[in-house]
Amino acid sequence: MCSCVRSSRALSPVLLPRLLLPQTGYKLACRGLWTSPHCMAVSGDSQLLPLPSQARVVICGGGIMGTSVAFHLAKLGWTDVVLLEQGRLGAGTTRLCAGIVSVAKPISIECQMANYSNSLYLQLEEETGIKTGYVKTGSLCLAQNQDRFLSLKRLASRLKVMGISCNIIKPKEVAKLHPLVNIHDLVGALHLPADAVVSPPDVNHALAVAAAGRGVQILERTTVQQVLVEKGQVTAVETDRGSIECEYFVNCAGQWAYELGQASETKVSVPLHGCEHFYLLTKPLQEPLPPSTPVVMDMDGRLYARPWQGGLLSGGFEKNPKPIFTEGRNQLEIQNMQEDWDHFEPMLSALLRRMPSLESAEIHQLVNCPESFTPDMRCLMGETPGISGYYVLAGMNSSGLSFAGGAGKYLAEWMTYGYPTANVWPLDIKRFGNLQSSRTFLRHRVMEVMPLLYELKVPRWDFQTGRQLRTSPLYDRLDTQGARWMEKHGFERPKYFVPPGKDLLSLDQSKTFYKPDWFDIVGEEVKCCKEAVCVIDMSSFTKFELTSTKDQALDLLQHLCANDLDVPVGHIVHTGMLNERGGYENDCSVARLSKNSFFIVSPTDQQVHCWSWIKKHMPNDPDLHLEDVSWKYTALNLIGPRAMDVLAELSYVSMTPDHFPSMFCKEMSVGYANGIRVMSMTHTGEPGFMLYMPIEYALHVYNEVMSVGQKYGIRNSGYYALRSLRIEKFFAFWGQDLDAFTTPLECGREFRVKFDKDTDFLGREALLQQRQDGPSRRFVMLVLEDHDTELDLWPWWGEPIYRNGQLAGTTTSSAYSYTLERHVCLGFVSPPPGPEGLPTPITPDFINRGDYEVDIAGQRYPAKAKLYPFSSLFAQQKRRKEDMELSNLQAK
């Protein structure tokens, strides 16, 4: 064991490092209540002020999330806000946070939040006069191999789009910026000069003082026991000191957010779980580190390090984390837990390899503190489904300090305006449901999540824990035929099927930013979809039935949907459900089963969000009924020109377009099974049919389809082939290309808006205004040129788009087109802003006359832009013939 460990064992225990205690000497407010920044008397024995009997908002949690929400609500003009803390303000995880504020995050919305937090913490000192320990150190993200270096280059491209300063540098430049870093095994690094370090409790204190100065009441030693709900609306909060009537409740309880959600009579799912997190504090080095020394993030070594009082603070994310608190709440305030040197030893060894001169350093303390993690490594934010006025902000995955400012801002906007000013869907709590609330699932998943924070994640990686939670009745059958699986909203979905004789192990372990090993397999599946017939199990799609006794169901859908749902029975309508700004809250296909019955098919991860959106706008009418039937039906997608032959043999019914037109639905027999809902659509633009069948018929129908289909060359296929087909047909998918800020006019879907109907639907006024002004961005298809599929980096999503050398937008999704034999990217482009920074309407000329490039990890590739030619393509077609006729789009 190294000398520094031996010396640390001889040190007398220190309760807490000074950095992690407030440096400003603030005290509790008079009699337990924050009344103003100047009333800061403390007495542990003092009598607490009575609890207010009512408030507009009650926030639970006095850590940095709670104080940030309180601060931003007050900044937006909210009054009558109460923040409750069960112990002392900031005495939870905030007290033990490492204090690093970095924009090096995996998704754009997280980078935006961290960037805002950085600027906010700097401004707090000016606003409150409270020192927050803010030092702009910059940070160095190190790469020990080429794949890590590529991932950093991709991150740098994305950060530059957001205007965040960053530089790709060589190892020698790393050595100049940080005197301790050993660079012998490095291939490069990403330098983020604006990253910073702070004292987390002092930031928390400054936010609390600023909030109190704007009228927020902050009460300590007050425990929230449950939230009272009546008719789906928050009405009050019960505490150990009495009740507070309120309209809004915000769960910022950190480690205890899950337990608090479960404690109320109406349970709220907050899927997070705690793990122990370790970091080391050294005494000042012989040559003390300056406070401005850059933070180091050596993700291949699983460690981070920052300057601390002339010494170093270093922690990491080990491969074998220790989950805690699975049994529930067992302490009032988070105390410094037990040291575990054996557990920390791999990270200590990695630290000494990266900074060998620390061998002689003396250890001040090994800190063990809890951090909460979520099932997908993203925080939980937003209004909970089913309870109006109940908001959550928790589960920060060890990035709470970086996210707190931005997350508090977005949540406050959400509560104020009904929506945040940025697309936060990747963080929306409604991406999860009750199925992710199992403590066993959460315990197992976070043991995978914590190491993944620093793992190299290439495109299309999958979680390995918590799998086979939701499966189709055909799962075992498909698995034995070589299906390789991915998971979406807990549902197993086939990616592709490995033919007999292929090396399964090498395929499963294939990880690359370049051409993947499954390329030829997916190519064969795509070819079969175009020339013969393929079957894809798409049972994971969200499926609702909306019924009524009279016209209530139609009236609701006409209000919610942009397209016209007043169509003959049997017709299918592809439509968006828009918000008041005209943005997509859902993108779905709706089949009219009868006069007052509708079948709604939405993306898999829309199950909770779409349900919540419809229920939010449903009138309280006992004769109007919405049912989630996702579990009732297995869905098979038959794609290809021979699909009609297969179904014709199995049903003894002609399936030609003359007898079964596109975008049509009817119930029929398939084999022995009766009552199968057959729809002439495939979600790809290729000919074929979707079959929705009761789950008890699934195996029979699948076997019959495969048996009859043999003579037509049928084969199984997966979602990778589906992705390639839909992207080369210019089909936008919700959650990838479409979101709550995308309108139909921006993505070439004006023909799916009932402007000609005198029907008031959500978003109508916003779309009419946008049609008058002209959209300022457009959805385009970009076909890469001079790009070698075999040797060059692949585009995946999020790549910057340049027009005539100027940044014009980013890609939202991409795939290799086996038809065009080129890569196709979809994304949005915008013209430069006009005078005074106002948006400029975009024109077809702007798109068609530009020279385009797509930036893949810093390398730009020329691309040809194509605009969705909806007006010319659809003018001569019948009103409802939509998706099936798009196969020639890429040629226009």
Beta strands, then each sheet from edge to edge (+ up, - down):
strand 1: 57-60
strand 2: 81-84
strand 3: 100-101
strand 4: 139-143
strand 5: 167-169
strand 6: 188-192
strand 7: 196-197
strand 8: 217-219
strand 9: 224-230
strand 10: 233-239
strand 11: 242-245
strand 12: 248-251
strand 13: 273-282
strand 14: 295-298
strand 15: 303-308
strand 16: 311-316
strand 17: 323-324
strand 18: 363-373
strand 19: 380-383
strand 20: 390-394
strand 21: 483-488
strand 22: 491-497
strand 23: 534-537
strand 24: 542-548
strand 25: 572-578
strand 26: 584-594
strand 27: 597-602
strand 28: 624-628
strand 29: 633-639
strand 30: 665-670
strand 31: 673-679
strand 32: 688-694
strand 33: 715-716
strand 34: 778-784
strand 35: 800-803
strand 36: 806-817
strand 37: 822-829
strand 38: 852-856
strand 39: 859-867
sheet 1: 8+ 2+ 1+ 12+ 20+ 19-
sheet 2: 3+ 7-
sheet 3: 5+ 6- 4+ 14+ 15- 16+ 13- 17+
sheet 4: 5+ 6- 4+ 14+ 15- 16+ 13- 18+
sheet 5: 9+ 10- 11+
sheet 6: 21+ 22-
sheet 7: 30+ 31- 32+ 29- 23+ 33+
sheet 8: 25+ 26- 27+ 24- 28+
sheet 9: 34+ 37- 36+ 35- 38+ 39- 34+
end
